[in-house]
Each structure stands twice: as C-alpha cells, then as structure tokens.
C-alpha cells in the first residue's frame, strides 16, 4: 500500500478528524508530498527521506512544511492505531513553525459590536449566525460547533446541556 493509498483509506474511514482538517491535509499532501513519495510503499519512507521532503517545502513556505508534517504524522499515527503499519517515520521530526500565542483580548464593547455584527451580517445564513455565536460562547472552533452530534445535546430538563465528546490525542510527538 502506497502512502497515497493509505491517506485515501484514512479519508474514507477516519470519522474523528474534522472534514476541514482532512481537506487541508489532502491539499498539503497532493501539492508537496505525493509528487515525491506518494507512490512508494507507506512502509518504506525513512525519517531522513521525510525530513528531506519537508525541507524542500520549507524553502518555499514554513507554514506549508508545518502543515505537510502534520498531515504525514497524523496519517501514520492513524495507521498505527489500526495496525496497518508498525512504525511512524515522522517520530522525532520537530515542527518548524511554533504557533504564536495570542495575547489580544476583546473589550466588552468589541464583543458587543461583534455580536451585533453577527446579528445584522448581510447575506449571512441563519445557521452560520448560530454557529458563530456558539463558537464565541463555548470557545470552540466553528468547525467543531458545526460538527456537533445530536447525541451530544440533552435538551430535556431545566438545564440543557451539550456534552462534547473528543478523541484523545497522542500528543505532538508524531
């Protein structure tokens, strides 16, 4: 099975990764990774070979290299958890881009303007307004809100509740 085939299987079977993330990974792999190592058996690439691919991408864009590394690493982790492969060649390859912590905090007045802007947003569909408001209230990404499962929502009783189920991450190592 090639790396390209492995990722296609993941797209088909992985129900835990957000569709937007999967689409980002697909674009990164198709643009930068598959042309070089996409058609080799998924068990063959070494850490050095993947590092070489990532370094070539990094010359053009550090952000693209970071995204490609995420896509490769998470695909190998997915395959390991399903016993499709026995090793992850990305383990030990560090990220080249560190996210910059955000320090900006909106004032009460800015929050009010944002909320009103969502209410009066020209051409914005009602479901999008709801998603944005829930994202603000919960601190979740809009894709997480939009991907809410009906089984997570309990509307019976005096205190409606949304219990968010999450998959457990194995950390940044791969």
C-alpha positions in Angstrom: 0.0 0.0 0.0 1.4 3.4 -1.0 1.4 6.5 1.1 -1.2 7.9 -1.3 -3.4 4.8 -0.9 -3.0 4.9 2.9 -4.2 8.5 3.0 -7.2 7.7 0.7 -8.1 4.9 3.2 -7.9 7.4 6.1 -10.1 9.9 4.3 -12.7 7.1 3.8 -12.6 5.6 7.3 -11.5 8.4 9.7 -14.6 9.8 11.3 -12.8 11.5 14.1 -10.9 14.2 12.2 -12.8 17.3 11.2 -13.6 17.4 7.4 -11.9 20.8 7.2 -8.7 19.4 8.6 -8.9 16.4 6.3 -9.2 18.7 3.3 -6.2 20.8 4.5 -4.2 17.6 4.8 -5.3 16.4 1.4 -4.2 19.7 -0.2 -0.8 19.7 1.5 -0.1 16.1 0.6 -1.2 16.4 -3.0 0.7 19.6 -3.6 4.0 18.8 -1.8 4.3 15.2 -0.6 2.7 12.9 -3.1 4.7 14.1 -6.1 7.9 12.9 -4.2 6.9 9.9 -2.1 3.2 9.4 -2.6 3.6 6.3 -4.8 6.2 4.5 -2.7 5.0 1.8 -0.2 4.0 3.5 3.0 6.4 1.3 5.0 9.4 2.5 3.1 10.0 6.2 3.8 12.5 6.8 6.5 12.6 9.8 8.8 15.5 11.2 6.7 13.5 10.9 3.5 10.5 12.7 5.0 12.8 15.3 6.5 14.2 15.9 3.0 10.7 16.4 1.6 9.8 18.8 4.4 13.0 20.8 4.0 12.2 21.3 0.3 8.7 22.5 1.2 10.2 24.7 3.9 12.3 26.6 1.4 9.1 27.8 -0.2 6.9 28.2 3.0 7.5 27.2 6.6 3.8 27.1 7.1 3.3 24.7 4.3 6.0 22.5 5.7 4.3 22.5 9.1 1.0 21.5 7.5 2.6 18.7 5.5 4.4 17.4 8.6 1.1 17.4 10.4 -0.6 15.6 7.6 2.1 12.9 7.3 2.4 12.4 11.0 -1.3 12.1 11.8 -1.8 9.7 8.9 0.9 7.4 10.2 -0.5 7.7 13.7 -3.9 6.8 12.3 -2.4 3.8 10.5 -0.6 2.6 13.6 -3.7 2.7 15.8 -5.4 0.4 13.2 -2.4 -1.9 12.8 -2.0 -1.0 9.2 1.7 -0.2 9.8 4.3 -1.0 12.5 6.3 2.3 12.7 5.9 6.0 12.3 8.9 7.5 10.4 7.8 11.0 11.5 8.5 10.4 15.2 11.4 12.7 16.2 10.9 15.2 13.4 10.2 18.5 15.1 7.8 21.1 13.9 9.5 24.0 12.1 6.8 26.6 13.0 5.7 27.4 16.5 2.3 29.0 16.9 2.5 32.5 18.3 0.4 32.8 21.5 -2.4 35.3 21.2 -2.5 37.9 23.8 -5.2 40.2 22.4 -8.4 40.3 24.5 -11.5 41.9 23.2 -13.1 44.6 25.3 -16.8 44.3 26.3 -17.6 47.0 23.7 -15.8 45.0 21.0 -17.7 41.8 21.9 -20.9 43.7 21.7 -20.1 45.0 18.2 -19.1 41.5 17.1 -22.3 40.0 18.4 -24.4 42.8 16.7 -22.4 42.3 13.5 -23.3 38.6 13.5 -27.0 39.5 14.0 -27.0 42.0 11.2 -24.4 40.4 8.9 -25.6 41.0 5.4 -26.2 37.8 3.5 -25.2 35.5 6.4 -27.4 32.5 6.7 -29.1 31.8 10.0 -27.2 28.5 10.6 -23.9 30.4 10.2 -25.0 33.0 12.7 -25.9 30.3 15.2 -22.6 28.5 14.6 -20.6 31.7 15.2 -22.5 32.6 18.3 -22.0 29.1 19.8 -18.3 29.3 18.9 -18.0 32.6 20.8 -19.9 31.3 23.8 -18.0 28.0 24.0 -14.6 29.0 22.8 -14.7 26.2 20.2 -13.7 26.4 16.5 -16.6 26.9 14.1 -15.9 23.5 12.6 -16.3 21.9 16.0 -19.6 23.6 16.6 -20.8 22.7 13.1 -19.8 19.1 13.6 -21.8 18.8 16.8 -23.5 15.4 17.1 -27.2 15.3 18.2 -26.2 12.6 20.7 -24.1 15.3 22.5 -27.1 17.5 23.2 -29.6 17.0 26.0 -32.4 19.5 25.9 -34.7 17.7 28.5 -34.8 19.1 32.0 -34.3 22.5 33.5 -30.6 22.8 32.4 -30.0 22.0 28.7 -26.5 20.6 28.2 -24.0 20.0 25.4 -21.5 17.3 26.4 -18.7 17.4 23.8 -17.1 14.1 23.1 -13.5 14.3 22.0 -11.0 11.8 20.7 -7.8 11.5 22.7 -4.7 12.9 21.1 -1.4 11.2 21.5 0.4 14.5 21.7 2.7 16.4 19.5 5.4 13.8 19.1 4.3 12.5 15.8 
